[in-house]
Amino acid sequence: MKAVVYKGAFEVGVEDVPDAKVQEPNDAVIRITTTNICGSDLHMYEGRTSVEEGKVLGHENMGIVEEVGPGVTRIKVGDRVSVPFNIACGTCRNCETGWSSFCLRTNPTEGMDGAAYGYANMGPYDGGQAEFLRVPYADFNLLKLPAGTEHENDFTMLSDIFPTGWHGVELSGQQPGDTVAVFGAGPVGLMAAHSALLRGSSQVFVVDKEADRLALATKIGATPIDLGQGDPVQQILDATNGRGTDRGVEAVGYQAHDPSGEEHPELVLDNLVQVVRTTGGIGVVGVYMPQDPGASSDLAKEGRIPWQYGQFFTKGQSMGTGQAPVKRYNRQLRDLIIAGRATPSFIVSHELTLDQAPEGYSRFDKREDGWTKVLLHPGKAA
């Protein structure tokens, strides 16, 4: 089968790899209909992770069940399904308490709880930027979708970024009527803004410097803040009569940089501490790494990020962090899509074939104007 593989910094290729197949009784094999290039894939693409060359990439996947193992009883061949990026066993302590993103059994990597498809340090699993994908623990992990092709571009967001955006807002402690500041208008940040509005926020500020992304924020009713036009903290304080916001979401991660392009991994954390009011909450879903050899400082290379913890403590703020447990949210978000309440496909800019993935990675990574979210359809011709 054809698949997108990592070949080194700033290089991916579409190559023939061994076919995905049932390896364990509880496995399923999915024929991929849509798989997305995620913003977090760019950390690997840029050579900023320990991902090995030859790794099949892709953790935002959906498709049709082609084969199931003898231990699979709920999922049937022919089912249309969303594949959460978390690979979880369903029976360990963390899975049983709703934290499938930190499964204790599926990742043999030392010091890492939680597994995912096609990602550095997240286990030996191939990704789904391919024609087919093996899904372990299929009965537990897969979410059934309505048959057919309706809502394809909405449902494809259920594997990661829509639940991740929702999780960021949830971690912040948002309540109806709260104001929210989202830093980062990439796909996850825009999903966080969409989620905050769905959840009843009175105003959502979205901070970025890319005009096309800020235009999408405006389109869904959020207030754009262009950090290229001045200090975003001061812009939000001015817009709230000095009060700041009730909640904040970090959707940027460890490669945060200022308008000049200089990296400051603590930048967004510091901005959120300043902009969120006393006793407010912050949700962090931007990716941070235990080690980052390419970081801009010796401390950051060790995963140590000096940020304004003293002010955070003094303000009595709270913070939640970590990867989203997709299964906690994806059924409800699926039903919001079916009901027409949620439309996460508003971020989609390009739909490509699998063979066009190298171009998609390159242009998305360069933040070329209009390249806001790239979907790959392995079964379609150019």
matplotlib code that plots the C-alpha trace (Angstrom):
import matplotlib.pyplot as plt

x = [0.0, 1.0, 1.8, 3.4, 6.7, 9.1, 12.5, 14.3, 13.9, 11.6, 11.1, 8.3, 7.7, 4.9, 6.2, 5.1, 5.1, 3.8, 0.0, -1.8, -3.2, -4.9, -2.2, -4.2, -7.7, -9.0, -7.6, -9.5, -8.2, -9.6, -9.6, -8.8, -11.2, -9.8, -6.6, -5.4, -2.0, -2.0, -0.1, 1.7, 2.9, 5.0, 7.2, 8.3, 8.5, 10.8, 13.1, 12.2, 11.4, 13.0, 10.8, 12.7, 13.1, 10.7, 7.9, 4.4, 2.8, -0.8, -2.9, -6.1, -7.9, -11.3, -12.6, -14.4, -13.8, -12.3, -11.5, -11.8, -10.1, -12.0, -12.2, -14.0, -17.7, -19.1, -17.4, -18.4, -16.9, -18.4, -18.8, -17.9, -15.7, -13.6, -10.3, -9.3, -5.6, -5.3, -4.6, -6.0, -6.7, -9.9, -9.2, -6.2, -6.7, -6.4, -8.7, -11.3, -11.3, -11.7, -8.1, -7.6, -4.9, -2.7, -3.3, -0.9, -0.6, -0.2, 3.1, 6.3, 8.4, 10.0, 8.5, 5.5, 1.9, -0.4, 0.0, -0.9, -0.6, 2.4, 4.0, 7.3, 7.6, 4.0, 4.6, 5.4, 2.2, 2.0, 0.0, -3.0, -1.7, -1.9, -4.4, -5.1, -4.6, -4.4, -6.5, -5.8, -8.5, -11.0, -14.2, -13.1, -11.4, -13.5, -16.5, -19.2, -20.5, -23.6, -23.1, -22.5, -20.3, -22.3, -20.3, -17.0, -14.9, -16.6, -16.3, -12.6, -12.0, -13.3, -10.1, -8.0, -8.4, -12.0, -11.9, -8.5, -9.8, -12.8, -10.5, -8.4, -11.6, -12.6, -9.2, -9.6, -12.7, -14.9, -18.5, -21.3, -20.9, -17.1, -14.7, -11.9, -8.5, -7.2, -3.5, -2.9, -5.2, -4.0, -6.5, -6.5, -6.8, -9.7, -11.4, -10.9, -12.6, -15.4, -15.8, -15.8, -18.6, -20.6, -20.2, -21.7, -18.7, -19.7, -16.6, -13.7, -10.4, -8.1, -4.5, -2.3, -0.4, -1.6, -4.3, -6.0, -6.3, -7.6, -10.2, -11.5, -11.7, -13.8, -16.0, -17.2, -17.8, -14.6, -12.6, -9.3, -6.1, -3.2, 0.0, 1.9, 0.0, 1.2, 1.3, -1.6, -2.0, -2.5, -4.9, -7.1, -6.8, -7.9, -10.8, -12.0, -11.5, -8.5, -10.2, -8.6, -10.4, -11.9, -10.2, -7.3, -6.3, -2.7, -2.8, 0.7, 3.2, 6.9, 7.8, 6.1, 7.8, 7.4, 6.4, 10.0, 10.2, 12.4, 11.5, 10.4, 8.9, 7.6, 6.0, 2.4, 2.3, 3.5, 1.0, -1.9, -0.8, -0.9, -4.2, -6.3, -7.9, -7.1, -8.5, -9.1, -8.2, -5.8, -5.9, -2.7, -3.1, -0.2, 2.5, 5.5, 8.3, 10.3, 13.5, 13.9, 17.5, 16.6, 15.4, 16.6, 18.1, 19.9, 17.1, 14.4, 16.6, 16.0, 12.3, 12.6, 10.5, 11.1, 7.7, 5.9, 5.0, 5.3, 2.6, 0.5, 0.6, 0.0, -3.1, -4.5, -4.9, -5.4, -4.0, -4.8, -2.5, -2.0, -3.3, -7.0, -8.8, -10.7, -13.3, -14.5, -15.9, -16.1, -19.7, -21.1, -19.2, -20.3, -23.9, -23.4, -22.2, -25.2, -27.5, -25.9, -24.7, -21.0, -19.3, -15.5, -14.9, -14.9, -11.1, -10.5, -8.6, -7.2, -8.2, -5.3, -4.6, -2.1, 0.5, 0.3, 1.1, 4.7, 3.4, 0.8, 3.3, 5.7, 3.0, 1.2, 4.6, 5.5, 2.1, 1.4, -1.6, -4.8, -3.2, -5.1, -6.0, -5.0, -7.0, -5.7, -8.0, -6.0, -8.7, -9.2, -7.3, -5.9]
y = [0.0, 3.6, 5.7, 9.1, 8.4, 10.7, 10.9, 13.6, 17.3, 19.0, 15.9, 13.4, 10.9, 8.7, 5.1, 1.5, 0.0, -3.3, -3.6, -2.9, -6.2, -7.7, -8.7, -9.3, -10.6, -7.2, -5.3, -3.8, -2.6, 0.7, 1.8, 5.5, 7.9, 11.1, 11.8, 15.2, 17.0, 18.2, 21.2, 18.9, 16.9, 19.9, 19.5, 16.2, 17.5, 20.3, 17.8, 19.0, 15.5, 12.1, 10.5, 7.9, 8.0, 5.7, 6.3, 6.3, 9.5, 10.6, 10.6, 12.3, 9.5, 8.2, 5.6, 2.3, -0.9, -3.5, -6.3, -7.2, -9.7, -12.6, -10.7, -7.7, -7.9, -4.3, -3.0, -4.6, -4.6, -1.8, 0.6, 4.2, 5.2, 8.0, 6.9, 8.8, 9.6, 8.1, 4.3, 3.0, -0.4, 0.5, -1.4, 0.2, 2.6, 5.7, 4.4, 3.4, 6.9, 8.6, 9.4, 7.3, 9.8, 8.4, 4.7, 2.7, -0.3, 0.7, 2.7, 0.7, 4.0, 4.5, 7.4, 7.9, 7.0, 7.2, 6.1, 7.5, 6.7, 7.8, 10.1, 10.5, 8.8, 7.6, 4.0, 1.7, 2.3, 3.3, 6.4, 6.7, 8.9, 5.8, 3.7, 1.5, 1.6, -1.0, -0.1, -1.9, -2.4, -1.6, -2.1, 0.4, 3.0, 3.4, 5.8, 4.8, 7.4, 7.6, 5.6, 7.5, 10.5, 13.3, 15.6, 13.9, 17.1, 17.8, 14.2, 14.1, 16.7, 14.3, 12.2, 15.0, 18.8, 19.3, 17.3, 18.9, 22.4, 21.5, 19.9, 23.1, 25.1, 22.4, 22.5, 26.2, 25.8, 27.8, 28.5, 30.0, 33.8, 33.6, 35.6, 33.5, 34.3, 31.7, 32.1, 30.5, 30.5, 27.3, 24.5, 23.6, 27.3, 27.8, 24.6, 26.0, 29.2, 27.3, 25.2, 28.2, 29.8, 26.6, 26.3, 29.8, 32.2, 35.8, 36.8, 34.9, 36.6, 34.8, 35.8, 35.2, 37.2, 35.3, 37.3, 34.2, 32.5, 35.6, 36.0, 32.5, 33.5, 36.5, 34.3, 32.3, 35.3, 35.5, 38.8, 38.7, 40.0, 40.6, 40.3, 42.0, 45.2, 45.4, 43.6, 41.2, 41.3, 45.0, 44.8, 42.4, 44.4, 47.5, 45.6, 44.4, 47.7, 46.3, 43.3, 40.6, 37.4, 34.8, 31.9, 31.3, 28.5, 27.8, 26.4, 27.2, 25.0, 24.9, 26.5, 29.8, 32.8, 36.6, 38.5, 38.6, 34.8, 34.5, 31.5, 32.1, 28.8, 30.6, 33.5, 32.3, 31.0, 34.4, 36.2, 34.1, 34.6, 38.3, 38.4, 36.0, 37.6, 36.7, 33.2, 32.5, 29.3, 28.3, 25.2, 24.2, 21.9, 23.2, 20.5, 20.7, 18.1, 16.5, 17.4, 19.7, 19.6, 22.3, 24.8, 28.4, 28.0, 25.3, 25.1, 24.6, 21.9, 20.0, 20.7, 23.3, 26.4, 29.4, 31.2, 33.6, 31.0, 33.6, 35.8, 32.7, 31.7, 35.3, 35.6, 32.3, 31.0, 27.3, 25.4, 22.1, 20.5, 17.5, 15.6, 15.3, 12.1, 12.1, 9.5, 11.7, 14.2, 12.7, 11.2, 14.5, 16.5, 14.0, 14.7, 18.4, 18.1, 15.9, 18.5, 21.3, 23.1, 22.5, 23.0, 22.3, 22.0, 25.8, 25.6, 23.3, 25.0, 22.2, 18.6, 16.7, 13.1, 11.0, 11.6, 15.3, 15.1, 16.4, 19.6, 19.8, 19.5, 22.0, 24.7, 24.2, 24.4, 27.6, 29.1, 30.1, 32.3, 30.3, 27.0, 26.7, 23.0, 20.2, 17.0, 14.0, 11.5, 8.3, 6.8, 9.7, 10.6, 14.1]
z = [0.0, -0.4, 2.6, 3.6, 5.3, 7.1, 5.3, 7.3, 8.2, 5.7, 3.6, 3.4, 0.6, -0.7, -0.8, -0.9, 2.6, 3.9, 3.9, 7.2, 8.5, 11.5, 14.0, 17.2, 17.7, 18.7, 15.6, 12.7, 9.4, 8.1, 4.4, 4.8, 3.1, 4.7, 6.7, 7.7, 8.0, 11.6, 12.9, 15.3, 12.3, 11.4, 14.5, 13.1, 9.5, 10.7, 12.4, 15.9, 17.3, 17.6, 15.0, 13.0, 9.3, 7.5, 10.0, 8.4, 9.5, 10.2, 13.4, 12.1, 10.4, 9.3, 6.9, 6.3, 8.2, 5.8, 8.1, 11.8, 14.1, 15.7, 19.0, 17.6, 18.2, 18.1, 15.0, 11.7, 8.2, 6.2, 9.2, 8.6, 11.6, 13.1, 14.5, 17.7, 17.6, 21.1, 21.0, 24.2, 25.8, 27.5, 30.7, 32.5, 35.4, 33.2, 30.5, 33.0, 34.5, 31.1, 30.4, 27.2, 26.1, 28.9, 28.5, 30.6, 28.3, 24.7, 24.6, 25.4, 25.2, 28.6, 30.6, 28.2, 29.0, 26.0, 22.4, 19.0, 15.3, 13.4, 16.0, 17.7, 21.1, 20.9, 20.3, 17.3, 15.5, 11.8, 10.9, 8.7, 5.9, 3.9, 2.0, 5.1, 8.8, 11.5, 14.6, 17.9, 20.4, 17.7, 19.7, 22.3, 20.1, 17.0, 16.8, 14.4, 12.0, 9.8, 6.6, 3.3, 2.7, 4.3, 6.7, 5.6, 6.1, 9.4, 10.8, 9.9, 12.6, 15.3, 15.4, 17.0, 16.5, 17.3, 20.6, 21.3, 20.9, 23.1, 25.7, 25.8, 26.7, 29.2, 30.9, 31.3, 33.3, 31.0, 32.0, 29.9, 29.7, 30.2, 28.0, 26.5, 24.9, 22.5, 21.5, 18.2, 15.2, 13.7, 13.3, 17.0, 18.1, 15.7, 17.0, 20.5, 19.5, 17.8, 20.9, 23.3, 21.3, 21.1, 24.9, 25.5, 25.8, 25.6, 23.7, 22.3, 21.3, 18.9, 18.7, 15.7, 13.0, 9.9, 8.1, 6.6, 10.0, 11.7, 8.9, 9.8, 13.4, 12.4, 10.2, 13.2, 15.4, 17.3, 17.8, 16.0, 17.6, 15.3, 17.3, 14.4, 15.3, 18.9, 22.2, 22.2, 25.9, 25.9, 23.0, 24.9, 28.2, 26.3, 24.7, 28.2, 30.0, 31.8, 33.3, 31.0, 30.2, 32.4, 30.6, 28.2, 25.8, 24.7, 21.2, 20.0, 21.9, 22.3, 19.0, 19.9, 18.3, 18.2, 15.0, 13.9, 13.9, 17.0, 19.2, 22.8, 24.2, 27.2, 25.2, 25.1, 28.7, 29.9, 27.8, 29.1, 32.7, 32.1, 30.1, 32.2, 35.3, 38.9, 39.7, 36.0, 34.3, 31.5, 29.3, 27.5, 24.5, 22.4, 22.3, 24.6, 24.5, 27.3, 25.3, 22.3, 20.9, 18.5, 21.1, 21.4, 24.9, 26.9, 29.4, 26.7, 25.1, 28.4, 28.3, 31.0, 30.1, 32.4, 32.6, 34.9, 37.5, 40.3, 38.8, 38.0, 41.7, 42.9, 40.7, 42.0, 38.4, 37.5, 34.6, 32.9, 30.4, 28.2, 25.2, 24.7, 25.6, 22.4, 23.4, 26.2, 23.7, 20.2, 20.4, 21.6, 19.0, 16.3, 17.2, 17.2, 13.6, 12.6, 14.2, 12.2, 15.4, 14.8, 11.5, 12.1, 8.3, 8.1, 8.4, 5.4, 2.7, 0.5, -0.3, -2.0, -3.1, -1.1, -3.8, -3.3, 0.5, 0.1, -1.5, 1.2, 4.0, 2.4, 1.8, 5.1, 7.0, 5.3, 6.4, 2.8, 2.6, 2.4, 3.5, 6.8, 6.9, 4.4, 3.9, 2.1, 0.3, -0.4, -2.6, -5.0, -8.2, -8.7]

ax = plt.figure().add_subplot(projection="3d")
ax.plot(x, y, z, "-o")
ax.set_aspect("equal")
plt.show()
